[in-house]
Amino acid sequence: MNKHDDLATRFAVCVDNEGNEASLELGKLYEVIRDDEAVKHGYLRVIDESGEDYWHAAKMFYLIEVPSELATTLHNLYRAA
């Protein structure tokens, strides 16, 4: 999936962390929070390594579809960490 305006998937893989090495790991799956304003400006709102959500350039991620059960499990795992 390559359309960054469709955030129904809510997860993305980091494919570029240049300049954000401390907050994003290449190849790692991140939870995306729906934020229409971020998308409008070419960003995704992502929960990064700090555990906080920030705008990161959408081109740094590849959105993926995950089954709803997996999405719920991942969301709960990330919140527990």
N, C-alpha and C positions, 0 to 999 in steps of 0.2 A: 504494500500500500504506500503510495507516495503523496497523497493529498493531505496536507497538514491542516486543512480546515474541517476534516471529518475526524473528530476526536472520540468517536464511540469506542474505539479500541482501548484507550486510556493507558496504553503502555508503548514504550518506544525503546529502541536499542541505540546507544550512543555510538556513532560512527566517526566522530571528530571531536576531540576534546582540547584542541589547541587553544592555549590561553586559559583553560579551565581545568588543568590537570589535577588540581587539588579537590575539585568538587565533582568531577565527572570521570568515570572510568570507561575506556574504550571497550566495546562489546558487552557492557552491562545493560541489563533491562531496568528501565526507570518508569515509575508511575507518572502519568501525565494528568494534570488537573485541567478540566475544561475552563478555558479563559478566552472568550471571543475577542477581547481587546488585544491580548497577546498575539493571537493568530493574525489579526488585522495588520499588525506591525511586523509579521514574519518571525514570530517567536512561539515557543511552547512554554507553558508553565509546568516545570518539572520538579519533582522532589529529588534533590540531589544528595550527595554524600553527607552534607551537613544535617540532613533530616528536615530541612526547611524547603519551601517551594520558591523557586526563582524563575524568571524568564531567561531562557537560553535560546539562541538562534535555532530555528526549526531545521535548518540545513545540517545541524549537528546530530540529528536523530533520524532513525527510520522507524516510522509507526508500524506496529504489527497488531494483528488481530489475535486475541486469545479467547478461549472459551470462557464463558461467564463464571463457571466454577473456579477455574484457574485464576481469573482476575480477582475474585473475592479472596481466595487463598493468598495470593501475592500481596494484596492490599493489607490483609491482616498480618502477614509476616513482616512487611515493611513497618507497620505501626508498632509491632512488638519489639523491633530491634532497637 
